[in-house]
């Protein structure tokens, strides 16, 4: 395995992968978590892998992180 892959990170899309997406409901709405994906992300983190969450939303990153970390998004368990 190349060093880039061995020491890299895993990217996870927010809408439709980590959180359910059922159509646009506003910038501050994040769908319910996808349990299987949350389990997978937790497993990667437990294995010491770096996981980065991506989104195509035009949104201030600080606001999105605050929503995730405070539980407003429903996916706060990722930060635990």
MOWO-V217514 format. One record per residue. N is the residue number from 1. PSI is psi as a letter, one per 30 degrees, with the letter a starting at -180 (* if undefined). Layout:
((N	PSI) (N	PSI))
This chain:
((1	k) (2	l) (3	e) (4	e) (5	e) (6	e) (7	g) (8	a) (9	l) (10	k) (11	k) (12	k) (13	k) (14	d) (15	k) (16	f) (17	d) (18	e) (19	k) (20	k) (21	j) (22	h) (23	l) (24	k) (25	g) (26	l) (27	e) (28	f) (29	k) (30	k) (31	l) (32	k) (33	l) (34	j) (35	e) (36	e) (37	e) (38	e) (39	e) (40	e) (41	e) (42	e) (43	e) (44	e) (45	e) (46	f) (47	f) (48	g) (49	l) (50	k) (51	k) (52	k) (53	k) (54	l) (55	k) (56	f) (57	k) (58	j) (59	k) (60	k) (61	e) (62	e) (63	e) (64	e) (65	e) (66	e) (67	e) (68	e) (69	f) (70	f) (71	f) (72	f) (73	f) (74	f) (75	g) (76	f) (77	f) (78	e) (79	f) (80	*))
